[in-house]
Amino acid sequence: MLTERRDIDYSFLAVAKSTAAFLKRNPLYPVYALAGQPVAFSLEPTYACPLNCEFCYEPDKTGEKDPSKEDFLTELDQKKIEYPGVDFAVWVGGEPTLKQDVLKEGIKRFGVNWIVTNGTRPIEEEGEAWPRIAFFVSVHGLEEAHNAIVRPTNPNLNAYRKAMKTVNDAKTPFYVHTVITEDNFEDIEHLVREWREETRVKGFMFSCATPTIVMPRTNEVDRIQKREEIVKKLLQLKKTHGGFVLMTDNDIKNLLPSRQEKVFGRNCRLKNIVVSFDPKFNEKRPCVMGASMDCGRCGCGLNAMSTGLAGMKTMSVSAKS
């Protein structure tokens, strides 16, 4: 069991200090955000990925050719000019850590960076943590369930254990993002405990799997009942683990079916303030998941927590590093 803990302090003073650190660099952030103007990019430095996750929103593009490092950064600089309010980037993929040379240059252009990784590649830190960065490692259940869900293209790769090693070897802050499905629902309580005890992650956030528009709605009653069970379980986890579960009680309740129309779909908070691009800087609408996803059944945890203190706290922690 690891003795070093990095739990987040959710006291008023801690939140105020870290929020002030973020706003010092980004004084116009509230102005752009309140005006519904873009304040963040979702960026994909590569199409490639060593996994084939069952709920991947772009499984058919992993074979496409990536732009060169120079072309990618040139396009990125142009987009920064077009969107002056953006100083926050979420790097996704594909697997973004396959292009760490691009990441190391790209993150310099933003005050805050989140990198979403599957943890199958070690972080090239060269003796020190990356600046203004928080990594989110995608872990979708305990070892057996996670490996079954992410389906590595290399059958000899234990993606779960590899992710644990990547986290524990890194100096840069790591959080966990878990997409909850019927296959891993029973694992969640044990998953949080295992990663809290055996790794150096700073906390967990959760999403519910978002179906595509072609998936049938015939199981809506079962889906609604399952979402209610998920929320109940997450609220209990929050009570047990406190700030280690990054979401507030209200953030978690935003995943309830009764709040679906209020929080997601037409009322999604992220679709106007986050601009999403693929590796060739084609814009993706309405969000990073693209047009094939069913917004009416969305379960995005980031949207659920986008107006809460948890979102600002996590963002501002990476701003200070």
VEXKENU-462732 format. One record per residue (C-alpha): z, y, x; residue in one letter. Coordinates in steps of 0.02 Angstrom, whole numbers, plus 50000, padded with zeros to 5 digits. Example, Ala and Ser with C-alpha at 12.3 -4.5 7.8 and 13.67 -1.06 7.14 Angstrom:
503904977550615A;503574994750684S;
***
This chain:
500005000050000M;499515017150067L;500955029350082T;499945045450096E;499665052649923R;498515066849873R;498965069249692D;498475085949617I;499845098449577D;499565104749400Y;500955117649402S;500475134949341F;500685142249516L;499595129049598A;498205131249470V;498305150149485A;498195149649676K;496715137849684S;495805146949544T;496055163349638A;495305155249794A;493755150549696F;493585167549611L;493795176749775K;492145169649832R;491385169649658N;491995185849573P;490565186149447L;490785168049393Y;491705172649231P;490385185649188V;488925173549204Y;489885159249121A;490445169548971L;488675176148952A;488025158148945G;487035160649106Q;486815146849237P;488245145449360V;487875128149431A;486465116849488F;486335098049470S;485315092449621L;484525075849670E;484045074649854P;483305057249831T;482635045049703Y;483225030049805A;484775019749764C;485415002749822P;486114999049649L;485374995749478N;486765001149359C;486584994949181E;486815012549108F;485765021849238C;484815036149155Y;483325034949275E;483125016749327P;481225017749340D;481115031549471K;481995023549620T;480305019149699G;479605036849697E;479315046249860K;480605059349908D;480125076649969P;480415080650152S;482045088950204K;481115105150239E;480205105250072D;481805101549977F;482795115450059L;481375127950040T;481295124349853E;483185125449842L;483195142649923D;481905148549796Q;482955142249651K;484475151249721K;483485167449712I;482935163749533E;484725160049478Y;485875172749563P;487435167049468G;487405149549542V;488665145649680D;489175128149626F;488145112349655A;488355094549593V;487365082649703W;486825066649614V;485375054549626G;484815041749663G;486155039649794E;486365056649879P;487275049950034T;485635041650084L;485095059450130K;486625065950221Q;485535076950333D;484945086050177V;486705086850106L;487445094550263K;486185108750256E;486145110450068G;488025112350043I;488045127750154K;487135137050015R;488555135249890F;490385139849878G;490835123549790V;490005106549801N;490325090149712W;489425074849779I;489325059949661V;489135043749760T;489245025049731N;490205023449895G;489015011049976T;488665022650124R;490015028950245P;490215047750255I;489595054950420E;491025066950454E;490965067950645E;492855069350658G;493185082150521E;493045084050333A;491525092150254W;491865110250201P;492035115450018R;491685097749958I;492405085249837A;491645067949828F;491655058249665F;491465039549690V;490805030049539S;491905014849503V;491645006149338H;492984992749327G;493914980649437L;492944971049570E;492084958049461E;491654969849318A;491094983949434H;489914973049535N;489194965649375A;488884982949302I;488114991149458V;487054975949506R;486704978949692P;484914975849746T;485654966549896N;486564951549820P;487704950649972N;488394968249946L;490124969349870N;489934987049804A;491744988149747Y;492534983949915R;491244994450007K;491715009549900A;493565006949938M;493205006650125K;492135022250115T;493525031750027V;494895026050145N;493875029850301D;493445047550244A;494375063850277K;493465073550141T;494335073249970P;493805059249852F;494025057349664Y;493485042949552V;492305044249404H;492295029349286T;491085026549143V;491975016149011I;490985002348926T;491414986948825E;491304976848986D;492644986649080N;493754993548942F;495134980948975E;495114984849161D;495505003349154I;497395002949166E;497364990649311H;495925000049394L;496895016449402V;498435007749470R;497444998249603E;496525013549667W;498095024149664R;499035011249768E;497665005249885E;496575020549918T;496725039049959R;495835045649804V;496545061449727K;496285056549545G;495205049549405F;494065056749274M;493215046649137F;491655046449031S;491085035248890C;489385027048911A;488005037448831T;486635027248745P;484785031448746T;483865037748593I;482975020948572V;484595011148557M;484975006248377P;486345014848279R;486754999248179T;488424997148270N;489055014748236E;490665008648153V;491084997948304D;490645012148423R;491765024548333I;493195012348329Q;492985008748515K;492965027348559R;494605029548467E;495345014948563E;494725022348727I;495525039248690V;497165030848645K;497165021148809K;496715036648913L;498105046748833L;499335033148881Q;498645033149059L;498865051949066K;500665050049010K;500975036949144T;500025044749290H;500105063349252G;498955074049360G;498165058749441F;497155057949279V;496185074149303L;495845076849119M;497085085749006T;497615078048840D;496415089748752N;494985084948869D;495285066748828I;495345070248642K;493635078648657N;492945060848673L;493515056848495L;492105053548370P;492855067048257S;492495079948395R;490735073648435Q;489805087548345E;490985101148405K;490925096548590V;489245088048620F;487455089048558G;486995106548499R;488695113048554N;488635105848730C;489435118448849R;488465112549000L;486655113348946K;486575132248966N;487665134749119I;487035120149225V;485215118949278V;484705101149325S;483285096949443F;482495080849504D;482085078749691P;480455088349670K;481345102249574F;480595098149406N;481875104449281E;482735091249175K;483215094848995R;484415095748914P;485475089949063C;485475078749216V;485295063249105M;483625069249039G;482765068848871A;482945050048842S;484825050848812M;485585052248639D;486545068748640C;487265064548470G;488205049948549R;488575057948718C;490175053448810G;490045064648963C;491785067549034G;491255083049128L;490745091448966N;492365085648884A;493375094449020M;492215109149057S;493325122548980T;495015115649029G;496145119249176L;495725102149245A;493915107149273G;494375123549359M;495735115149461K;494595101549527T;493215114249563M;494375126149653S;495155112549761V;493455109449840S;493205128249857A;494725129649970K;494315115150087S;
***
